[in-house]
Amino acid sequence: MFDVLVYLYEHYWRPDACPESDLLVRKLSAVGFEEEEITEALAWLAGLNSVAHGAVLPPSAQSSRVFAAAELERLGTEALGFLQFLESAGVLTPVLREVVLDRVLAVPRAPVALDDFKILVLLVFWSRGEEPDALILDELFVDDEDRLIH
């Protein structure tokens, strides 16, 4: 599923630039993706579209977010730590955090690996036509072992 999502991110500048569902399925199949991973990815994107464009009320400034056991299980410690980093850096608003959490819960396997979690966050921004700050993009794309320290 994640390979299909990355392919879509790399080849279409926005979700609405993707072809209609039937044509997209044929294109993805022609590239070599399996039917099951295409189906999972398109279902995940459909859910993202409905959540991202739905009316979500922002929490008040004084509220605290308490994670449910199912959310903690899906996130795992690395993804939870990265989620908290994104929030504290001001990259994820409380509303976007809720969209990310909804999409994490829609992933069929738990816990979500950190690299997969980063893909989900990137796609949440992609679905809104936004691009995070360059330093955050670096965090989302570059593996720690590939970083050059100056």
LINPEFEN-V814655 format. One record per pair of residues at least 12 apart in sequence whose C-alpha atoms are under 10 Angstrom apart, sorted by the first residue. I is the first residue (numbers start at 1). J is the second residue. D is the distance in whole Angstrom. If there is no record, write none. Layout:
I_J_D ; I_J_D
//
This chain:
1_33_9 ; 1_34_9 ; 1_35_10 ; 1_36_8 ; 1_37_4 ; 1_38_6 ; 1_39_8 ; 1_40_6 ; 1_41_5 ; 1_42_9 ; 1_43_10 ; 1_44_9 ; 1_107_9 ; 1_108_10 ; 1_116_10 ; 2_37_8 ; 2_38_10 ; 2_40_9 ; 2_41_7 ; 2_107_10 ; 2_115_10 ; 2_116_7 ; 2_117_10 ; 2_119_7 ; 2_120_8 ; 3_33_8 ; 3_37_8 ; 3_38_9 ; 3_41_9 ; 3_116_10 ; 3_119_10 ; 4_28_8 ; 4_31_10 ; 4_32_10 ; 4_33_7 ; 4_34_9 ; 4_37_7 ; 4_38_6 ; 4_39_10 ; 4_40_9 ; 4_41_6 ; 4_42_9 ; 5_37_9 ; 5_38_9 ; 5_40_10 ; 5_41_6 ; 5_42_8 ; 5_44_9 ; 5_45_8 ; 5_119_8 ; 5_120_9 ; 5_123_8 ; 6_41_10 ; 6_116_10 ; 6_119_7 ; 6_120_9 ; 6_122_9 ; 6_123_8 ; 7_28_9 ; 7_31_10 ; 7_33_10 ; 8_24_10 ; 8_28_9 ; 8_41_10 ; 8_123_9 ; 9_119_9 ; 9_122_9 ; 9_123_7 ; 9_126_7 ; 9_127_9 ; 12_126_10 ; 13_126_8 ; 13_127_9 ; 13_129_8 ; 14_123_10 ; 14_125_10 ; 14_126_6 ; 14_127_6 ; 14_128_8 ; 14_129_6 ; 14_130_9 ; 15_45_9 ; 15_49_9 ; 15_123_9 ; 15_126_7 ; 15_127_6 ; 15_128_9 ; 15_129_8 ; 16_127_9 ; 16_129_10 ; 21_42_8 ; 24_38_9 ; 24_42_9 ; 25_38_7 ; 25_39_8 ; 25_42_9 ; 26_38_10 ; 40_106_10 ; 40_107_9 ; 40_108_8 ; 41_107_9 ; 43_106_9 ; 44_103_7 ; 44_104_10 ; 44_106_7 ; 44_107_8 ; 44_108_10 ; 44_120_10 ; 45_103_9 ; 45_106_10 ; 45_123_9 ; 45_124_9 ; 45_127_9 ; 47_99_10 ; 47_102_9 ; 47_103_7 ; 47_106_8 ; 48_99_8 ; 48_100_9 ; 48_102_8 ; 48_103_7 ; 48_106_9 ; 48_120_10 ; 48_123_9 ; 48_124_7 ; 48_127_8 ; 48_128_10 ; 49_124_9 ; 49_127_7 ; 49_128_9 ; 51_98_9 ; 51_99_6 ; 51_100_10 ; 51_102_8 ; 51_103_9 ; 51_124_10 ; 52_95_9 ; 52_96_8 ; 52_98_10 ; 52_99_6 ; 52_100_9 ; 52_102_10 ; 52_103_10 ; 52_124_8 ; 52_125_10 ; 52_127_7 ; 52_128_7 ; 53_99_10 ; 53_127_9 ; 53_128_9 ; 54_99_10 ; 55_95_10 ; 56_94_10 ; 56_95_7 ; 56_96_9 ; 56_98_9 ; 56_99_9 ; 57_94_9 ; 57_95_7 ; 58_93_9 ; 58_94_6 ; 58_95_6 ; 58_96_9 ; 58_98_9 ; 59_93_10 ; 59_94_7 ; 59_95_8 ; 60_94_9 ; 61_94_9 ; 64_94_10 ; 65_94_9 ; 65_98_10 ; 67_80_10 ; 67_101_10 ; 70_105_8 ; 70_110_10 ; 70_111_10 ; 71_101_7 ; 71_102_9 ; 71_104_8 ; 71_105_7 ; 71_110_10 ; 71_111_9 ; 72_101_10 ; 72_105_10 ; 72_110_10 ; 72_111_8 ; 73_105_9 ; 73_110_7 ; 73_111_6 ; 73_112_9 ; 74_101_9 ; 74_104_7 ; 74_105_6 ; 74_106_9 ; 74_107_8 ; 74_108_9 ; 74_109_8 ; 74_110_5 ; 74_111_4 ; 74_112_6 ; 74_113_9 ; 75_101_8 ; 75_104_7 ; 75_105_8 ; 75_110_7 ; 75_111_5 ; 75_112_6 ; 75_113_8 ; 75_114_9 ; 75_117_8 ; 76_110_8 ; 76_111_5 ; 76_112_7 ; 76_113_8 ; 76_114_9 ; 77_111_9 ; 77_112_10 ; 77_113_10 ; 77_114_9 ; 78_111_10 ; 78_112_9 ; 78_113_8 ; 78_114_6 ; 78_115_10 ; 78_117_9 ; 79_104_10 ; 79_111_9 ; 79_112_7 ; 79_113_7 ; 79_114_5 ; 79_115_9 ; 79_116_9 ; 79_117_6 ; 79_118_8 ; 80_112_10 ; 80_114_9 ; 80_117_9 ; 81_114_9 ; 82_114_8 ; 82_117_9 ; 82_118_8 ; 82_139_10 ; 82_140_10 ; 83_97_8 ; 83_100_9 ; 83_101_9 ; 83_114_10 ; 83_117_9 ; 83_118_9 ; 83_121_9 ; 84_97_9 ; 86_121_10 ; 86_136_8 ; 86_139_10 ; 89_136_9 ; 91_132_7 ; 91_133_8 ; 91_136_8 ; 92_121_9 ; 92_125_10 ; 92_132_9 ; 96_121_9 ; 96_124_8 ; 96_125_9 ; 97_121_9 ; 97_124_10 ; 99_120_10 ; 99_121_9 ; 99_124_7 ; 100_117_9 ; 100_120_7 ; 100_121_6 ; 100_122_10 ; 100_123_9 ; 100_124_7 ; 100_125_10 ; 101_117_10 ; 101_120_10 ; 101_121_9 ; 103_117_10 ; 103_120_7 ; 103_121_9 ; 103_123_10 ; 103_124_9 ; 104_116_10 ; 104_117_8 ; 104_120_7 ; 104_121_9 ; 107_120_10 ; 114_140_10 ; 115_140_8 ; 115_141_9 ; 115_142_10 ; 115_143_9 ; 116_140_10 ; 117_140_9 ; 118_137_10 ; 118_139_8 ; 118_140_5 ; 118_141_8 ; 119_140_7 ; 119_141_8 ; 120_140_10 ; 121_140_8 ; 122_136_10 ; 122_137_8 ; 122_140_7 ; 122_141_9
//
